[in-house]
Amino acid sequence: MTIEIWFSGFALLISAIVAIYSYMQGRKSNELQEEQTDLQRRVVELEEKRETERKEEKIRANLRAEVDYRPTAAGRVAKKLRIVNEGQGAAKNIRIEIEGKSIEGCDFILKGNKSLDVLAAGNEFLLPMATSKDSPASWLTTLYWDDKTAKNQKFETTLTK
């Protein structure tokens, strides 16, 4: 009878060890599954973010400023400030600053009665320039605009005459 008790006790001990091992493996499996779920959630969030960025790219304006040099019939070179929309969306409420001041205060860019309210995708806007030896050799040009993705977007560059 004592040997049966020993076998029973030993079987009970083995059963307890297996139960504890099974419990620990179950917890470990649950933790791994939670990590996997968290990783999948993050992947979905990244894909959603990329898709949103792709959609925004299709409606985003991308303005750029440069000096445009074109020969005239008289053999001279006409300089113009060229604003180009390289984006796929229209730019609205466009503001141009030269050296931190509104373009209206710039004496070598002739704005005249031209207004730049909207610049469609792929289009450009030209402003004649009247540079002289008294004009600065280079100047900071900043463009601000709104589009369907954001307000007060900004492009900044230093241009030279």
N, C-alpha and C positions, 0 to 999 in steps of 0.2 A: 504494500500500500504506500509506503514512503517513496518508492521509486515512481509511482504514478503521480504522487503529489509533486515530486521534483519535475517530472515531465510536464505536468500541468502548469507549474510555476514557470518553467522554462518557455513553454508555449505562450503563456500569458505575457512574459517579458518580450519575446520575439514579436508578438502581436502589438504590444505597446510601442516597441521600437519602429515597426513598420507603420503604425498609425502616425507616429510623430514625423517620420520621414515623409510619409504621404502628405501630411498637413503642410510641412515645410516646402515640399515640391509644388503643392497647390498654390501656396502664397507666392512662391517664386514665379510660377506660371502666370498668376494674376498680375504681378508687377510687370512682367514682360509684355503681357497683353495691354496693360495700361500705357506702357511706353510706346508700343506699336500704335495704339489708338491716337496718342498724342502726336506722334510723328506723322500719321496720316492726316490729322487735323491741320498740322502746320503745312504739309504739302498742299492741301486743298486751299488754305489761305494764300500761299504763295502763287498758286495757279490763278486764283481769283484776282489777286493784285496784278499779276501780269496781264490778265485779260482786260482789266480796267485800264491799265496803262496803254494797251494796244488800242482800245476804244478811244481813249483821250488823244492818242497820237493822231488819230484820223480827223479830229476836230481842232487840233492845236495849231495856232499860228506860230511862226518862227521868223521874226524880223531880224534883218541885218542891215547895217549901213556901210556904205563905201563911197569913195570918190570915183566918179565916172568921167573918163577922159574921152571926148569924141572930137574928131577933126571937123572943122567947119569948111564951107566952100571957099572961104577967104584964106585957107591955109593955116589958120590958127587952131588952137585947141580949146574947146569949150569944156569947162569943168562944171560938174553937177553933183550935188549930194544925192546919192541914189539909195532909196529905202526899198528893200526887197522882202517879200513874204515868201520864204522857202517852205513854209509849213503847208499843211493840208486843210487848214481852217482859216476863216477870215479874222483879221485883227481889227478891233474897234477901239475908239477913244485913244488914238495914237498921240503921244506927246514926245517931242524931240527937245533934248537939252544939249547945248554946246557949253562946255566948261561949267556945268552945273546951273546954267541959266536957260530960260526958255528961248527957243529959236527966234522969237520976235525981237529979242535984244541983240542978236548977232548981226553985225554990219556987213559981213562978207557972204552971207547966204541970203538970197533974194526970195523971200517967201511970197511976196505980192499978195494977190487975193486967192491963192491956192489954199485949199484946206484938205487936210488928210484925216477924215473921220473914219473911213473904212478902207482897208486894203485886203482885197480878196486873195485867196491862195494862188501862188504863182505869179502875182502881179508885182509891179514896181511903181514907185513914185519918184519923180525927179524934181529937184529944186536947183535952179541956176545958182552958180557961185561967181562972185566977183572978187577974186583974191588980188591982192597987190603986194608990193614989197613990205607994206606995213601990216599985212595980215599975218597971223601966227603961222609958223612952219608946220605945227601939228596942234591938234586940239582933241579933247576928250568929247566924244559923242555918245549920248545915252538915249536909248529909245525905251519908252514905256508903252504898254498896250494891254488891252483886255481881250480875252477870247472866251469861248464856251467852257474852257477848263479852269481858268483862273483870272484874277484881276491883278493889275500892276506887275505884269511880267516885264523883264528887263533884259536889254542887250546893251553892252558897253564896249566901246572900242576907241582906240586913238587913231585918228586919221591924219594924213599929211597932204599938203597941197601939191 
